[in-house]
Amino acid sequence: MTTLEEARILVADALERPVHEITPDVALGSAAGWDSLGHMRIVLSLESHLKRTLSADEIIQLKSVPDIAALLEKYSEPAS
């Protein structure tokens, strides 16, 4: 599974939407339920998935599924 697919599934679960509605280019405000409350659900889901608290800057930068995929990829890289 790619990080983009993982991000789509995470967003769909957080927004309680079918995955097929969360396309790879979906962004804040363009998907049903991705409003300010939905955004907080996504953030909480991400924090639970990553087992870490996101910084305010990270939260602000989450505006689309690709942004979420990039964050997932960032924290899934092996520590060097």
FIVOSE-676156 format. One record per residue: z, y, x of N, C-alpha, C, CB in turn; residue number from 1. Coordinates in steps of 0.02 Angstrom, whole numbers. Atoms other than C-alpha are relative to their C-alpha. Glycine has a CB too. Example, Ala and Ser with C-alpha at 12.3 -4.5 7.8 and 13.67 -1.06 7.14 Angstrom:
FIVOSE-676156
+--------+--------+--------+--------+--------+--------+--------+--------+--------+--------+--------+--------+-----+
:    n_Z :    n_Y :    n_X :   ca_Z :   ca_Y :   ca_X :    c_Z :    c_Y :    c_X :   cb_Z :   cb_Y :   cb_X : num :
+--------+--------+--------+--------+--------+--------+--------+--------+--------+--------+--------+--------+-----+
:      0 :    -59 :     45 :    390 :   -225 :    615 :      0 :     60 :     45 :     62 :      1 :    -50 :   1 :
:     -3 :    -59 :    -42 :    357 :    -53 :    684 :     37 :     55 :    -39 :    -71 :     23 :     20 :   2 :
+--------+--------+--------+--------+--------+--------+--------+--------+--------+--------+--------+--------+-----+
END
This chain:
FIVOSE-676156
+--------+--------+--------+--------+--------+--------+--------+--------+--------+--------+--------+--------+-----+
:    n_Z :    n_Y :    n_X :   ca_Z :   ca_Y :   ca_X :    c_Z :    c_Y :    c_X :   cb_Z :   cb_Y :   cb_X : num :
+--------+--------+--------+--------+--------+--------+--------+--------+--------+--------+--------+--------+-----+
:      0 :    -58 :     43 :      0 :      0 :      0 :      0 :     62 :     45 :     62 :      0 :    -49 :   1 :
:      2 :    -62 :    -39 :    -44 :    171 :     67 :     56 :     47 :    -23 :    -69 :     35 :     -8 :   2 :
:    -52 :    -48 :     19 :     78 :    315 :     66 :    -22 :     41 :    -61 :     18 :     47 :     59 :   3 :
:     25 :    -36 :     59 :    -35 :    403 :    -61 :     13 :    -40 :    -63 :    -75 :     16 :      7 :   4 :
:    -15 :     43 :     58 :    -19 :    255 :   -180 :     75 :     -1 :    -14 :    -26 :    -72 :     13 :   5 :
:    -73 :     -1 :      8 :    168 :    250 :   -148 :     23 :     65 :    -32 :     34 :     -9 :     69 :   6 :
:    -17 :    -65 :     29 :    179 :    436 :   -189 :    -18 :      3 :    -74 :    -35 :     57 :     39 :   7 :
:     21 :      1 :     70 :     81 :    412 :   -350 :     48 :    -40 :    -43 :    -71 :    -29 :     -6 :   8 :
:    -47 :     42 :     37 :    197 :    272 :   -405 :     68 :     35 :     -7 :      9 :    -68 :     35 :   9 :
:    -64 :    -35 :      2 :    352 :    373 :   -361 :     -2 :     57 :    -51 :     17 :     27 :     70 :  10 :
:      6 :    -55 :     47 :    290 :    524 :   -459 :     -5 :    -27 :    -72 :    -63 :     44 :     17 :  11 :
:      6 :     29 :     67 :    239 :    417 :   -608 :     67 :    -25 :    -26 :    -51 :    -58 :      1 :  12 :
:    -67 :     24 :     21 :    410 :    334 :   -613 :     46 :     57 :    -16 :     31 :    -44 :     55 :  13 :
:    -45 :    -57 :     10 :    502 :    499 :   -596 :    -17 :     38 :    -64 :     -3 :     48 :     60 :  14 :
:     22 :    -37 :     59 :    399 :    579 :   -735 :     -7 :    -44 :    -62 :    -66 :     35 :     14 :  15 :
:      6 :     49 :     54 :    400 :    421 :   -842 :    -70 :      2 :    -31 :     53 :     14 :    -54 :  16 :
:     71 :      0 :     19 :    209 :    421 :   -848 :    -33 :    -62 :     28 :    -36 :     65 :     25 :  17 :
:     37 :     56 :    -30 :     84 :    280 :   -820 :    -32 :     23 :     66 :    -55 :    -25 :    -50 :  18 :
:     27 :    -17 :    -66 :     22 :    275 :   -640 :    -71 :     25 :     -4 :      4 :    -61 :     46 :  19 :
:     70 :    -21 :      4 :   -160 :    295 :   -694 :     -6 :     75 :    -18 :    -37 :    -41 :    -51 :  20 :
:      1 :    -71 :     15 :   -115 :    471 :   -756 :     14 :     43 :     61 :     51 :     17 :    -55 :  21 :
:    -17 :    -37 :    -60 :    -56 :    522 :   -583 :    -55 :    -13 :     52 :     71 :    -22 :     28 :  22 :
:     56 :      7 :    -46 :   -217 :    544 :   -487 :     20 :     26 :     70 :    -62 :     38 :    -26 :  23 :
:    -17 :    -21 :    -68 :   -217 :    572 :   -298 :      1 :     75 :     11 :    -47 :    -31 :     48 :  24 :
:      2 :    -73 :    -10 :   -251 :    758 :   -321 :     44 :     38 :    -49 :    -71 :     24 :     -8 :  25 :
:    -42 :    -33 :     50 :   -122 :    794 :   -456 :     52 :     44 :     36 :     36 :    -52 :    -45 :  26 :
:    -46 :    -49 :    -30 :     -9 :    944 :   -422 :     50 :     25 :    -52 :    -40 :     59 :     29 :  27 :
:    -52 :    -31 :     42 :    143 :   1034 :   -491 :    -34 :     40 :    -55 :     47 :     44 :     43 :  28 :
:     27 :    -36 :     56 :    101 :   1097 :   -664 :    -64 :    -29 :    -29 :    -12 :     70 :     19 :  29 :
:     63 :     28 :     26 :    -58 :    994 :   -683 :      8 :    -69 :    -32 :    -50 :     -4 :     57 :  30 :
:    -13 :     66 :     31 :     21 :    830 :   -739 :     51 :      9 :    -56 :     24 :    -52 :     53 :  31 :
:    -48 :     -2 :     55 :    112 :    801 :   -901 :     69 :    -15 :     27 :    -20 :    -50 :    -56 :  32 :
:    -69 :     10 :    -21 :    296 :    822 :   -866 :     17 :     28 :     68 :     15 :    -71 :      0 :  33 :
:    -16 :    -27 :    -66 :    278 :    898 :   -692 :     11 :     75 :     -6 :    -57 :    -15 :     51 :  34 :
:    -23 :    -69 :      6 :    368 :   1058 :   -734 :     61 :      7 :     46 :     17 :     20 :    -75 :  35 :
:    -58 :     -9 :    -45 :    527 :   1125 :   -652 :     49 :    -58 :     -5 :     35 :     66 :    -16 :  36 :
:    -45 :     57 :      8 :    634 :    985 :   -725 :    -30 :    -63 :     29 :     18 :    -10 :    -75 :  37 :
:     35 :     58 :    -28 :    505 :    854 :   -681 :      0 :      2 :     77 :    -71 :     -3 :    -26 :  38 :
:      0 :     -7 :    -73 :    499 :    924 :   -504 :     68 :    -23 :     28 :    -14 :     74 :     20 :  39 :
:    -66 :     21 :    -23 :    687 :    898 :   -487 :      7 :    -76 :     -5 :     55 :     35 :    -40 :  40 :
:     -2 :     73 :      6 :    667 :    719 :   -549 :    -37 :    -32 :     58 :    -32 :    -23 :    -67 :  41 :
:     38 :     26 :    -57 :    535 :    690 :   -415 :     40 :      7 :     64 :    -68 :     38 :      6 :  42 :
:    -41 :    -11 :    -60 :    648 :    766 :   -282 :     56 :    -52 :      3 :     29 :     72 :      0 :  43 :
:    -55 :     49 :      1 :    794 :    655 :   -334 :    -25 :    -70 :     14 :     36 :      2 :    -68 :  44 :
:     29 :     66 :    -12 :    682 :    503 :   -335 :    -19 :     -8 :     73 :    -61 :    -10 :    -45 :  45 :
:     18 :      1 :    -71 :    616 :    546 :   -162 :     62 :     -8 :     44 :    -38 :     64 :     19 :  46 :
:    -62 :      4 :    -40 :    791 :    572 :    -94 :     30 :    -70 :     -4 :     51 :     52 :    -24 :  47 :
:    -25 :     68 :      8 :    845 :    404 :   -164 :    -43 :    -49 :     39 :      2 :    -20 :    -75 :  48 :
:     46 :     44 :    -35 :    691 :    318 :    -94 :      7 :      6 :     76 :    -72 :     16 :    -20 :  49 :
:     -5 :    -12 :    -72 :    710 :    397 :     78 :     71 :     -8 :     27 :    -25 :     70 :     16 :  50 :
:    -71 :      5 :    -18 :    900 :    382 :     77 :     22 :     58 :     45 :     14 :    -67 :     35 :  51 :
:    -18 :    -62 :    -36 :    918 :    561 :    138 :     -9 :     59 :    -47 :    -42 :      9 :     65 :  52 :
:      6 :    -62 :     39 :    939 :    735 :     67 :    -57 :     41 :     29 :     67 :     40 :      1 :  53 :
:     55 :    -42 :    -23 :    785 :    844 :     75 :     25 :     72 :     10 :    -58 :     -1 :    -51 :  54 :
:    -18 :    -70 :    -11 :    800 :   1019 :    144 :    -34 :     44 :    -53 :    -21 :     23 :     72 :  55 :
:     30 :    -46 :     48 :    760 :   1170 :     36 :    -74 :     12 :     17 :     38 :     67 :      0 :  56 :
:     70 :    -10 :    -21 :    600 :   1198 :    138 :    -43 :    -60 :    -20 :     -3 :     11 :     76 :  57 :
:     38 :     60 :     19 :    545 :   1018 :    108 :    -12 :     -1 :    -75 :     37 :    -64 :     22 :  58 :
:      6 :      0 :     73 :    577 :   1034 :    -79 :    -53 :     51 :    -22 :     67 :     16 :    -33 :  59 :
:     47 :    -53 :     17 :    478 :   1197 :    -89 :    -72 :    -21 :     16 :     18 :     65 :     37 :  60 :
:     68 :     19 :    -22 :    330 :   1119 :      3 :    -30 :    -57 :    -42 :      3 :    -21 :     72 :  61 :
:     25 :     56 :     41 :    314 :    975 :   -123 :    -36 :     28 :    -61 :     59 :    -46 :    -22 :  62 :
:     40 :    -29 :     54 :    174 :   1043 :   -232 :    -54 :    -46 :    -26 :    -30 :     63 :     23 :  63 :
:     53 :     46 :     22 :     58 :    893 :   -248 :     17 :    -71 :     24 :    -68 :     22 :     28 :  64 :
:     -9 :     70 :    -21 :     46 :    705 :   -230 :    -14 :     -7 :     75 :    -47 :    -46 :    -40 :  65 :
:     10 :      5 :    -73 :    -31 :    725 :    -54 :     59 :     28 :     40 :    -63 :     36 :     19 :  66 :
:    -59 :    -26 :    -34 :    120 :    832 :     -5 :     56 :    -52 :      2 :     25 :     65 :    -34 :  67 :
:    -51 :     52 :      4 :    236 :    693 :    -62 :    -17 :    -57 :     46 :      9 :    -25 :    -73 :  68 :
:     22 :     54 :    -44 :    132 :    563 :     30 :     12 :     19 :     73 :    -75 :    -14 :    -11 :  69 :
:    -11 :    -23 :    -69 :    143 :    668 :    190 :     74 :     -4 :     18 :    -25 :     73 :      8 :  70 :
:    -72 :      5 :    -13 :    333 :    676 :    174 :     21 :    -73 :      8 :     40 :     34 :    -56 :  71 :
:    -16 :     72 :     -6 :    343 :    488 :    145 :    -23 :    -26 :     68 :    -34 :    -40 :    -57 :  72 :
:     27 :     22 :    -65 :    234 :    460 :    298 :     43 :     26 :     57 :    -72 :     23 :      9 :  73 :
:    -41 :    -30 :    -52 :    340 :    579 :    402 :     63 :    -40 :     11 :     17 :     72 :    -18 :  74 :
:    -64 :     35 :     -6 :    499 :    483 :    366 :     -6 :    -75 :      5 :     44 :     17 :    -58 :  75 :
:      9 :     72 :     -9 :    423 :    310 :    376 :    -23 :    -17 :     71 :    -50 :    -28 :    -51 :  76 :
:     20 :     12 :    -69 :    365 :    333 :    555 :     59 :    -27 :     40 :    -26 :     65 :     33 :  77 :
:    -55 :     27 :    -40 :    466 :    230 :    679 :     28 :     53 :     47 :    -24 :    -61 :     41 :  78 :
:    -32 :    -48 :    -46 :    590 :    331 :    781 :    -19 :    -17 :     72 :     78 :      0 :     -9 :  79 :
:     18 :     13 :    -70 :    539 :    353 :    961 :     51 :     26 :     48 :    -66 :     30 :     17 :  80 :
+--------+--------+--------+--------+--------+--------+--------+--------+--------+--------+--------+--------+-----+
END
